[in-house]
């Protein structure tokens, strides 16, 4: 899987080196290069093929490493230079939340007064809530949406069940059935694929310094990777919350905590007391 896109990239490198910006679509010169008599020698052709495959594999491994770095950046906490970005997102969320709450109060008052515009005010409040949630589902703590989506899962689970997800998750993973684990694997693989695509986007964008069409390719790959990675993180976060909702009682029973019916805050607090390593 790493060699094929690596070969394509090496072809792009060759084209960029030969054409540059001014002759970006000079197919005639490329045709002359690839049909040169020197390539008709079997030994030369085999050596070139071996070099291309080795180079493609090396490029693929490098891009895979870039992909892992992208995941770390997307999910990173607010540290160093990222603090102002996280603070700006938090301020935007606070403004959107204040507007939503004001609209919600207005809609509630209109409902109590049986006002004719109550329905419109409710729709306005719903639209403002959706706008706020596009920034983050909980008050932003991280510089990027994906990191906040994962962090929001921890916040929402704690608010709902008083459950410390960080300490409970390794135990919960042991009791969830295999189909659930498979779904997590699919979501994680999807994120990995998109992070690799982001790595290719950076590689092509760098090549765009020499050959501008590569910059277009990099931009398309980058936007696609960002959009799909957000979707993959959203699925992953939803799966985590769903696993707690559906299998939290199984975890409680495995830890010897009584849980009649649905998981409650009392049960979640007991699980947290058992799983946390604090003295």
Buried (B, 14 or more C-beta within 10 A) or exposed (E): EBBEBBBBBBEBBBBBEBBEEEEBEBEEEBEEEEEEEEEEEEEEEEEEEEEBBEBBBEBBEBBBEBBEBBBEBBBBEBEEEBEEBBEEBBEBBBEBBEBBBEBBEBBBEBEEEEBEEBEEBBEBBBEBBEBBBEBBBBBBBBBBBBBBBBBBBBBBBBEBBBBBBEBBBEBBBEBBEEEBEEBBEEBBEBBBBBBBBBBBBBBBBEBBEBBEBBBEBBBEBBEBBBEBBBBBBBBBBEBBBEBBBEBBBBBBEBBEBEBEEEBBEEBBBBBBBBBEEEE
